[in-house]
Amino acid sequence: MFEQIARVPGDAILGLIDAFRQDTNPVKVDLGVGVYRNDRGDTPVLESVKLAEARLLEQERTKSYIGSHGDPRYTDAVLSLVLGERSPVLDAHRASATQSPGGTGALRLAADFIKANLPGKSIWLSDPTWPNHLGIFEAAGLDMHRYPYVSADNQLDFEGMISALEQAPEGDVVLLHACCHNPSGFDLDHDQWRQVLALIQRRGLLPLVDFAYQGFGDGLDEDAFGTRLLAESLDEMIITSSCSKNFGIYRERTGCFILIAKNQEQMENVRSQAAITARENYSNPPAHGGAVVAEILGDPELRSRWVAEVDEMRERINGLRRAFVDSLAPFGLSERFAHVAHQRGMFSYTGLSPEQVDRLRDEFAIYMVRSGRANVAGLRREQLDYVARAFAAVCQ
């Protein structure tokens, strides 16, 4: 029967990984794969993570199941990190958290939860958005709509976003990026978040906030502004959180599916459904990453060390953004790419065309997604001049 199965194109980003590995050019540059790298080009294990793992190795006494909702130490810690330690939502016992295999797993739980419990409701995604959003929600059988997010001149199209969402039917779900929008790097400011809140209240929409990069924009609490504003102002919302980036534990697949309800009784109702959704997907989540996060956030010394490491990663990325724009000044391109310095997170929508991206790869061994999205965190300072010259060459 397998002879009837056709080959399909591989994932574009995974294909970039293979192409980059096979490239023998000694000056090759990887701006495609979405992982943080230091100035040596490594994705390091954080010192706080190493210390936590050493403790766990010494103290761990069992490898038994941790239940469909996961480790309560982990889920409680993530709820406080996302919503704030003095959150009125937590004080009112309105939030449920389910540990998941990464932020991607949390998104799949959200998709299946919506499909099973909110029949007939569609989901609205930004254009552009993380490509895997499309695959996840399509696989769950949800109807999808798009709202504008980046304009033709490569700027945040907030007016287009609001105009489109004004047409969303009551009860539909709108996916919002909490911070460090992937792939564009354009984030909403505080006033824009307030306008989105007003629209959600006016139209009776359900927000699903994808919170994958907490701490990589402006700070751990600063990046949570929009998420906490919605949580404290609305009766219901969904949040998907990831620890991959800010803890540097990509391969440990550590995420969280958060549901907020009007009161504790309704929270317990939706929580029971979340347990079924998790059970039908993978039964129990992997434990190690969650245990590491719980150990770090539960220990003042480790937490302080981790916060300093997150600050260092964020400052390096934001410094690279400014340095990249400065490196383009001798070529008269600093104004054209000035937006890069103002964007946040690992990614930047450069505004390059697919043909220009192809030239960067073919002529300069600089790899990035054909949409023009670049992983700024993949740059090393020693590469800035080379990359600037390559950008100048393809922009002429």
N, C-alpha and C positions, 0 to 999 in steps of 0.2 A: 504493500500500500504506500510505502514511503516514496516510491517513484513518482507519485502524483504531486509531491510537495515541491513547490517552486522556491528557488533561492530569492531572497529579498536583499535590497541594499542594506549595508551595515549602518550602525549609528555614526553620524557624521563626526562627532567628537572622538569616539573610540577609533574611528578610521584615521583621524589626525594623529592619535597616539602612535599607531603602527607606522604611519608615514614618517613621523619625526624620528622614531627609533631607527628606522632603516636609512635615514639621511646621513651621509658620511661627511657633510660639510662641517668643519670644526667650529664655525661661528654660528651654527644654527640656533634659532631662538624659538622657544615654545610659548606662545601667547594664547593657546587654545584651551588646554585642559584646566578645568576650574578647581585648582588646588592652590593653597598658599605656599609660596616658596620664599626662603630667605635669600640673602645676597650671594650665597654660594650655590643657589639653585636647588637647595634641598627642601623637602617638606619635613621639618623636624618634629620629633616627639617632644612636647613641652616638658620642662623640668617638673612642673606640678603633676603632670600625668605620670611621669616615671616614679615620682615619690609615692603617689597614690597606688600605683600598681605594685610597688614593693611591699606596701602595707597589706594589700589584698592577698598577695602571694603568701605572706606570713600568716594572715588571719583567716583566710577562707577555709571553711570546714565542709562545704557541700557543693555539689553541682546539680542539685535538684531543681525542679521547675520553679519559676517565680510567679506563675499565674498569668492570666490573660491581660490584666492591667499592668503587670510588671512589678518592679520593686517600689514599695511605697516611699522609701527614702529618696529614691531618684525622682519619682513623680512629684513629691512634695517640694523637693529642691527646685525642680524646673518650674513649677507653678510660681514659686516665689521669685525666681529669676525673671520670668516673663512678665508677671503681673505686678511685681513689687512686693517687698516684704510686709508692707503695711496696707496691702490692697483691701479695699472694702468688699471686693468680690470674694476674696478668700475668707474674710471675716464673716460673710453671710453664707459661706459654704455653698456657693453657686457654681463652683468650677470642678470639673472632673478631668483627670489626666490619665492617659493610657500610654504606657511605654511602647515604642514601635521600632521596627528595624529601619532606623534612619528617618530623615525628614521625608524621603520618598515613600517609605512605608506609612508614615503618618498621613500623607496626601492620599494614598490608596485607601486607608481606613476612612478618611473623610469622604472620598468619592463613593465608596460602598455604603457608608452610613446615609449619605444623601439619597442615593438610589433606593435604598430599602425603606427609609423612613419619611422621605419627602417626595412622594411620587408625583411625577409631572413637572417638577421644578428643574429649570435649566441653570447652567453656570456661565458666568460672564468672565472672560479672561482678557487681560491687557494685550494689546497688539503693539509691540512684541511681548512675549513672555518666555519663561523657561520652556524650551521645546518639549520636555518630558511632561509638562502639565497637560499638553494636548493628548499624549498617549495614555496617560493615567486616567483621565476623565472619559476619554473615548472607550477605553477598555471596560470601564465600569458601566457603560451604556448611557451616560448622561448627554443630553443635548447641550451643545456649546455655542456661545455667542462671543463676539469680540468687541471690545471698546478701544478707541484710539488711545495711545499713550505717548508715542514719539511722532513728531510731525515730519514732513518732508524735508525741512531744513535742519533736522537732527536736534530738536529741542523738545522738552516736555510739552505735550499737547494737553494741558489740563482742561481747557475749555471743551475740546473734543471729547475727553473722557466723561466730563459731567453731562454733556449734551447726550451722549449715547446711553449713559446709565439712567437718565431721566425717562428713557423708553422701556426700561426693564420692567417686566410685570411684577406685581406684588408677590413676595415669597421667593423670588429667584435668588440664587446665590451669586455674590460677586467676590471674586478672588482678588485680594490686594496684597502687594509685597510690603512687608512691614518696614524694611529699609534695604539699602544696597540692591536696588532692583536689578534682577538678572533677566535679560542681558544688558539693559541700557545704562545702568548706573545713575539714572535720574530718580531722585526721591521727592516725595511730597514734603512741603514745609508745614509748620504747625497750622497756619491759617487754612491751607488746602486740606489738611486732615479734618479740620472742623467743618469745612464745606462738604466733605465726603460724608461725615457723620450726619449732617443735616439732611443730605440727600437720602441716605439709608433710612433715616427715620421717616422722611416724607413719603418715600416710595415703598416702605415696608419690606426692605431687602434683608437678606441674611449674609453678613460678611464672613468670608473665610480668609483669614490672614496667614500668609505663608511667611514664617519668621525663621529664615535660614542663616542669617548673618549677624545675629545680635552681637554688638561690640565692634564690628568692623566698619561702621559708618562714622558716628560721632562719639560713641560711648555706650556702655551697657544700658544705662538708664535712658540716655538721650534717644537711642535707637528704638526704645520701647514706647515712645510717646504716643504714636498713633494707635498702637495695639491697646495700651492701657486706657486711652481716651474712649475707644469704642467699648471696651469691656466694662468700664464704669458708667457708661451712658446708655447702654442697650440691654435689653432683657436676654438676648440670645446672640451667640456668635460661635464660630469655630476657629481654632488656631492650630497650625501645624508648626512644630518647633524642631530644630536640628542642632545637634552638638558637634557635627562634623567639623565645621570650620573653626568655631571659637575655642574648641578644645583640641583641635588637630587630630581627631580620632576618626578619620574618614572610613577606614576599613572596619571599624567596630560597629557601624550601623546603629547609631544611637539617636533616636528621635522621640517625639511625644505628640500625641493626638489629644487636644484639649477642647472640651465642650463647656460652654457657659450657658446656664439656664436661668430662668426668672427667679427661682427660689430653690431651696434645698430639696424639696420633694421632687420637683421636675428634674433637677440635676440627677437624682438617684434613678429616675426613669430613663433618661438618655444614657446614663452610665451603664445601665444594664444592657442596653442595645449596643453600646460600644464594645462591651465584653464579647457579645455574640459576633460582632463584626471581626474582632481580632481573632477569636477562636476559629472562625471559618477561613481566615486568611493564612495564619501560621501558628495558631494555638498559643504559643508562648514566645515572647521576644527574646533575643540574645541578651545575656545578663552582664557580660564583662564591661562594656562601655558605660552602661548605666551605673554600675558599681563604682567605676572610676569617677564619674561626674558627682555622684552622691558623696564620695569620700572627699573630694576637693571642696565642694560647696558646703559640706558639713564641718569642715575644720578651718578655723579662722586663719591659721598660718598658711595652709595650702591655698585657701581662697585668695588671700592677699597676693601670694606669688602668682596665681593664675591671672588675676586681674591685671597685674603688671605685665604679664606676657601678652595678654590680649591688647593692652595699650600699646605695647611695642610693635605688634603686628599691624595694628591700625595706623599708627604713626608712620610706619615704613611705607605702607600702601599710599597714604595721602601725600607723603613726601615724594614718592615716585611719580605721582600724578603731576605735581607741580614741576618736578625736575624734567619730566618728559615734555611738557609744554615749553619750558625754558630752552630745552635742547633743540626745539624746532624754530626758535627765533632767528638764527642765522640764515634760515632758508625762507623766511617770510611767512611761516605757517603757524606761528604761535596764536594768532587771532582765530584762524580757522579751527584750531583744535583747543581753544581756550576752555571749552566745556569740559574737557577731560579733568581739569584741575578742580572743577566744582562738583563733579559727579562723586558718588560714594560707593564704597565696597570694592570688591575685587575686579568687577567688570566695567568696561566702557564701550558704549556704542561709538565707534570712531567716525562713522559716516563714510567709510571707504566702500566702494562698490565691490561686487563679487570679482570683477575683472582685476581690480587693483589688489585685492587680497590674493588672487591667483599669482599675480606678478611678484608680490612679496615672497610667496612660497617658492616659485620657480626660479627667480633671479637672485633672491637674497636668503633663502632658507629660513624665512620668518613665517611661522605657522600660526594661523588663527582661523576662526570660523568664517565662512564665506558671507555671513550676514554683516561682517565688519565688527563683531564683538571681539574685544581683546581682553585677556586676563592680565590686568596691570600688575598683579602680584607675581606674575611669571617673569617680570623684567629684573635684570641685575643692573646696577648702576654703571658697571663697566660696558654694558651693551647700549647705553642710551645714545651715544653719538652714532653708532652703527645703525640702530633702528631709525633714528631721526633722518639720517641720510637716505635710507631705503624708503621711508615715507615720502621724503621730498622727491625722490626719483619717480615714484608711481603717481604722485599728485601733479606732476608737471603737465 
